[in-house]
Amino acid sequence: MPKPRLPQDKAEVSGAAAKNPDRFKDRKKPPRTRPLGDPYATMTDDQIVHWYEFKNDLPWLNSSHRQLVRLACTLAARVDNPKCGIQAMQALSTVLSKLGATPTDETKINYDPSDSTEDPTDEFFSSQPRH
């Protein structure tokens, strides 16, 4: 199985783009995304607590991560139950890894909040849809 393709932004942050510039020269970045926003209206109170915990602890999350964060919140709320099975714990570990929320994956993300630039259109697109 081939190694998964490294996203352009992650390649720049991790230094892979500088190490192998030819590999990344023709890649296009995805368009600017909105902030993560508020939790879905259908989420339970326990899931909402986890949503805000992820939102505060993982500042690099944005609107393109919403479904994964929702899944992580659902699984985290299940793991809080003492009768939770090992499969839910493994699934949560996998989702957290995809979000860059494990100690190993966190080292791959060089997030610097001072580097974030504000998009002038944010004032027009600041509200998040609630599903």
C-alpha positions as CSV (number, residue, x, y, z in Angstrom):
1,M,0.0,0.0,0.0
2,P,1.5,3.4,-1.0
3,K,2.1,6.1,1.6
4,P,-0.8,8.5,1.9
5,R,-0.3,11.8,0.0
6,L,0.8,14.7,2.3
7,P,-1.4,17.8,2.1
8,Q,0.4,20.9,0.8
9,D,0.0,22.9,4.0
10,K,1.2,20.1,6.2
11,A,4.2,19.6,3.9
12,E,5.1,23.3,4.3
13,V,4.7,23.2,8.0
14,S,6.6,20.0,8.5
15,G,9.5,21.0,6.2
16,A,8.8,18.2,3.7
17,A,8.1,20.8,0.9
18,A,11.5,22.5,1.6
19,K,13.3,19.1,1.6
20,N,11.7,17.9,-1.7
21,P,10.5,21.0,-3.5
22,D,9.9,19.3,-6.9
23,R,7.5,16.8,-5.2
24,F,5.2,19.7,-4.1
25,K,5.7,22.3,-6.8
26,D,2.5,21.5,-8.8
27,R,0.2,20.9,-5.8
28,K,-2.7,23.3,-5.2
29,K,-3.8,24.4,-1.8
30,P,-7.4,24.0,-0.9
31,P,-9.3,27.3,-0.7
32,R,-9.3,29.1,2.7
33,T,-11.8,27.5,5.0
34,R,-13.9,28.9,7.8
35,P,-13.2,28.4,11.5
36,L,-14.5,25.2,13.1
37,G,-17.6,27.0,14.5
38,D,-20.3,25.9,16.8
39,P,-21.3,22.2,17.4
40,Y,-24.2,20.7,15.5
41,A,-27.7,21.3,17.0
42,T,-28.3,17.5,17.2
43,M,-25.4,16.8,19.4
44,T,-25.9,15.8,23.1
45,D,-24.6,17.9,26.0
46,D,-21.8,15.5,26.6
47,Q,-20.7,15.7,22.9
48,I,-20.9,19.5,23.0
49,V,-18.5,19.6,26.0
50,H,-16.0,17.5,23.9
51,W,-16.6,19.8,20.9
52,Y,-15.4,22.9,22.8
53,E,-12.6,20.9,24.3
54,F,-11.3,19.9,20.9
55,K,-11.9,23.4,19.5
56,N,-9.8,25.0,22.3
57,D,-7.1,22.3,22.4
58,L,-6.6,22.0,18.7
59,P,-6.6,25.5,17.2
60,W,-5.7,24.3,13.7
61,L,-9.1,22.7,13.2
62,N,-11.3,24.4,10.7
63,S,-14.7,23.9,8.9
64,S,-13.3,21.1,6.8
65,H,-12.8,19.0,10.0
66,R,-16.4,19.4,11.2
67,Q,-17.5,15.8,10.5
68,L,-14.3,14.3,12.0
69,V,-14.7,16.4,15.1
70,R,-18.3,15.4,15.3
71,L,-17.3,11.7,15.1
72,A,-14.6,12.3,17.7
73,C,-17.1,13.9,20.1
74,T,-19.5,11.0,19.7
75,L,-16.8,8.5,20.4
76,A,-15.4,10.5,23.3
77,A,-18.8,10.7,24.9
78,R,-19.1,6.9,24.5
79,V,-15.6,6.4,26.1
80,D,-16.8,8.4,29.1
81,N,-19.2,5.5,29.8
82,P,-17.6,2.8,32.0
83,K,-19.2,0.1,29.9
84,C,-17.5,1.3,26.7
85,G,-15.9,-1.3,24.6
86,I,-12.3,-1.4,23.4
87,Q,-13.5,-0.9,19.8
88,A,-14.9,2.5,20.5
89,M,-11.6,3.4,22.2
90,Q,-9.6,2.3,19.2
91,A,-11.9,4.2,16.9
92,L,-11.5,7.3,19.0
93,S,-7.7,6.9,18.9
94,T,-7.8,6.6,15.1
95,V,-10.0,9.8,14.7
96,L,-7.8,11.7,17.1
97,S,-4.7,10.7,15.1
98,K,-6.4,12.0,11.9
99,L,-7.0,15.3,13.6
100,G,-3.4,15.6,14.8
101,A,-4.5,15.3,18.4
102,T,-2.2,12.5,19.7
103,P,1.3,13.2,21.1
104,T,2.9,11.5,18.1
105,D,0.8,13.3,15.5
106,E,1.1,16.6,17.3
107,T,4.8,16.7,16.6
108,K,4.0,16.7,12.9
109,I,2.0,19.9,13.2
110,N,3.9,23.2,13.6
111,Y,1.0,25.4,14.3
112,D,1.9,29.0,15.0
113,P,-1.1,31.2,15.9
114,S,0.9,34.4,15.1
115,D,1.2,33.2,11.5
116,S,-2.5,33.1,10.9
117,T,-3.8,35.8,8.6
118,E,-7.3,37.1,8.7
119,D,-9.4,36.8,5.6
120,P,-11.3,40.1,4.9
121,T,-14.4,38.0,3.9
122,D,-14.6,36.5,7.4
123,E,-17.0,39.2,8.6
124,F,-19.5,38.1,5.9
125,F,-19.1,34.4,6.3
126,S,-18.7,34.1,10.1
127,S,-21.9,32.2,10.9
128,Q,-21.8,28.4,10.8
129,P,-24.7,26.3,9.6
130,R,-26.3,24.3,12.4
131,H,-27.5,20.9,11.3
